[in-house]
Amino acid sequence: MIDVYSWATPNGHKVHIMLEECGLRLGRDWVAHPVNIGQGEQFTPEFLKISPNNKIPALVDPHGPDGKPISLFESGAILLYLASKTGKLLPKSDRAKFEVLQWLMFQMGGVGPMLGQAHHFRIYAPEKIDYAYNRYTNEAKRLYGVMDKRLQHSKFIGGNSYSIADIAIFPWLRSWQNQGIDWADYPHLKAWFDLIAARPAVQRGVQVLADLRKPLYDDKAKEVLFGSTQFAKR
């Protein structure tokens, strides 16, 4: 079995989805070990041995490229490793492969960090800081616009085929409402989002460890903060 040390966050779900899309089934081919980042479990000495940056997810494959165990951290690196191991979800031709990889880097360098900051300053920050709130909300909208424009001319983020670029980006957009996004402004991206969300492997992947993560707000808090109990699942 492949050991996956993770939590129900966008970066964790990226790896869960990738495994399922590659035909590797939870409980048969891989096991999920919860690392509760809300309780600081990412800082334990045991976890730091496989993830020196104290971030989830991390992966240990007992059958690495040379037949020996390999330990990996960073979700983008794990996606690339699984694509290489299984021969799936990354094109073979150089042109198509690099087209996908640029959008994977776009997620790693832009979508993840910036939407993460939007989450922090819009939802988690103990006090509202207008400058940070507006800065990261506007950046979230800009990034959504980049992706929407891309999908005017491409069926998937990385090209005409479903790939690790789609898997990397999709989980981050599940909290669109937390990021101050109105889907009506991004119709091409919304159509793509619905297409990816309907995939059985994606549906399985986003449920991994989800029952262990407590909701951030109860209904009363949602109504006070957001004026509605219709709030995106985190």
C-alpha positions in Angstrom: 0.0 0.0 0.0 1.0 3.6 -0.6 0.8 5.6 2.6 -0.7 9.1 2.3 -0.4 11.5 5.2 -3.1 14.1 4.7 -6.1 16.2 5.8 -9.3 17.3 4.1 -7.9 20.5 2.5 -7.4 21.5 -1.1 -3.8 20.3 -1.2 -4.8 17.0 0.4 -7.7 16.5 -1.9 -5.5 17.0 -4.9 -3.5 13.8 -4.0 -6.7 11.9 -3.0 -8.3 12.7 -6.4 -5.1 11.8 -8.3 -4.8 8.4 -6.7 -8.4 7.6 -7.5 -8.2 8.9 -11.0 -5.1 6.7 -11.6 -7.1 3.7 -10.7 -5.6 3.3 -7.2 -8.3 2.7 -4.7 -8.5 3.8 -1.1 -8.2 0.7 1.1 -6.9 -1.5 -1.7 -3.9 0.4 -3.1 -3.4 3.3 -0.7 -4.3 4.2 2.9 -5.0 7.7 4.2 -3.3 8.7 7.5 -5.0 11.8 9.0 -2.7 14.6 10.0 -5.0 17.0 11.9 -3.4 20.4 11.1 -5.9 22.1 13.4 -4.3 20.3 16.3 -0.7 20.8 15.2 0.0 17.2 14.2 2.0 18.5 11.2 4.8 19.5 13.7 5.3 16.0 15.2 8.8 14.6 14.8 7.4 11.6 13.0 5.7 13.7 10.3 8.6 16.0 9.9 10.7 13.1 8.9 8.7 12.7 5.7 7.5 16.4 5.3 10.3 18.7 6.4 8.2 21.8 5.6 5.6 20.6 8.1 2.8 20.7 5.4 0.4 18.1 4.2 0.2 16.0 2.1 3.1 13.6 2.1 3.4 10.2 0.5 5.4 7.1 1.1 5.5 4.5 -1.7 7.1 1.2 -0.7 7.8 0.5 -4.3 9.6 3.6 -5.7 11.2 4.1 -9.1 14.2 1.8 -8.2 12.1 -0.7 -6.3 12.9 0.9 -3.0 10.7 3.1 -0.8 10.4 6.7 -1.7 9.1 9.5 0.5 7.7 12.7 -1.0 6.3 16.0 0.2 4.7 18.9 -1.8 1.4 18.1 -3.6 2.7 19.2 -7.0 5.6 16.9 -6.8 3.3 14.0 -5.7 1.0 14.6 -8.6 4.0 14.4 -11.0 5.3 11.3 -9.3 2.0 9.5 -9.6 1.6 10.5 -13.2 5.1 9.1 -13.9 4.4 5.9 -11.9 1.1 5.1 -13.6 1.6 6.7 -17.0 -1.7 8.7 -16.6 -2.9 12.3 -16.7 0.2 13.8 -18.2 0.7 13.9 -21.9 3.6 12.0 -23.5 4.5 14.6 -26.2 6.8 17.4 -25.1 4.5 20.2 -26.4 1.4 18.9 -24.7 3.3 18.0 -21.5 4.8 21.4 -21.1 1.4 23.0 -21.8 0.0 21.1 -18.8 3.0 21.7 -16.6 2.8 25.5 -17.0 -0.8 25.4 -15.6 0.4 23.1 -12.8 2.9 25.8 -11.9 0.2 28.4 -12.2 -1.7 26.5 -9.5 1.3 26.0 -7.3 2.6 29.6 -7.5 -0.7 31.5 -7.8 -4.0 29.8 -7.2 -3.0 27.9 -4.1 -1.1 30.7 -2.3 -3.4 33.5 -3.3 -6.7 31.8 -2.6 -5.2 30.5 0.6 -4.5 34.1 1.6 -8.0 35.1 0.6 -9.4 32.4 2.9 -7.2 33.6 5.7 -8.0 37.3 5.6 -11.7 36.9 4.6 -12.5 34.0 7.0 -9.9 33.1 9.6 -8.2 36.4 10.5 -9.2 37.5 14.1 -9.8 41.0 12.9 -10.8 42.4 9.5 -7.9 44.2 7.8 -9.4 46.1 4.8 -6.2 46.3 2.9 -5.5 42.6 3.0 -9.2 41.6 2.6 -9.5 43.7 -0.6 -6.0 42.8 -1.9 -6.5 39.0 -1.8 -10.2 39.1 -2.8 -9.2 41.1 -5.9 -6.4 38.7 -6.7 -8.7 35.8 -6.4 -11.0 37.4 -8.9 -8.1 38.1 -11.2 -7.0 34.5 -11.1 -10.5 33.2 -11.7 -10.6 35.6 -14.7 -7.4 34.1 -16.1 -8.8 30.6 -15.9 -12.1 31.6 -17.3 -10.4 33.2 -20.3 -8.3 30.0 -20.8 -11.4 27.9 -20.8 -13.0 29.9 -23.6 -10.6 28.2 -25.9 -9.7 24.9 -24.2 -11.9 22.1 -22.9 -9.6 21.6 -19.9 -7.1 23.8 -18.1 -4.0 22.1 -19.6 -5.4 21.5 -23.1 -7.9 19.2 -24.7 -7.3 16.4 -22.3 -8.0 16.0 -18.6 -4.8 16.2 -16.7 -3.0 16.9 -13.4 -3.5 20.6 -14.1 -7.3 20.2 -13.6 -6.8 18.0 -10.6 -4.4 20.6 -9.0 -6.8 23.5 -9.5 -10.3 22.0 -8.9 -10.1 21.5 -5.1 -9.1 25.2 -4.5 -12.3 26.4 -6.3 -14.7 24.4 -4.1 -14.5 27.2 -1.6 -15.4 29.8 -4.2 -17.9 31.6 -1.9 -15.3 32.0 0.8 -13.1 33.8 -1.8 -15.7 36.4 -2.7 -16.5 34.9 -6.1 -19.7 35.1 -8.0 -19.9 32.2 -10.5 -22.0 34.4 -12.9 -18.8 36.3 -13.7 -16.9 33.2 -14.8 -19.3 31.1 -17.0 -16.6 29.1 -18.8 -14.8 28.3 -15.5 -18.1 27.3 -13.9 -18.9 24.9 -16.8 -15.5 23.3 -16.3 -15.9 23.2 -12.5 -19.2 21.3 -12.9 -17.7 18.9 -15.4 -14.8 18.0 -13.1 -17.1 17.8 -10.0 -19.2 15.1 -11.8 -16.3 12.7 -12.2 -16.7 9.7 -9.9 -13.0 9.6 -8.9 -13.2 13.3 -8.0 -16.3 12.7 -5.9 -14.5 9.9 -4.1 -11.3 11.9 -3.6 -13.0 14.9 -1.9 -14.7 12.7 0.6 -11.4 11.2 1.9 -11.0 12.3 5.6 -13.8 14.9 5.1 -15.8 13.4 8.0 -12.9 14.2 10.4 -12.8 17.9 9.7 -15.3 19.9 11.7 -17.3 22.7 10.1 -15.7 26.1 10.6 -19.1 27.7 11.5 -22.4 26.6 12.8 -25.6 27.9 11.0 -26.1 30.8 13.4 -22.5 32.0 12.9 -22.9 31.7 9.1 -26.0 33.9 9.2 -24.4 36.6 11.4 -21.2 36.7 9.3 -22.5 36.1 5.8 -26.2 37.0 5.9 -27.2 33.5 4.9 -26.9 29.8 6.0 -26.2 28.9 2.3 -22.4 28.7 2.7 -20.0 26.7 0.6 -18.6 23.6 2.2 -15.0 24.0 3.3 
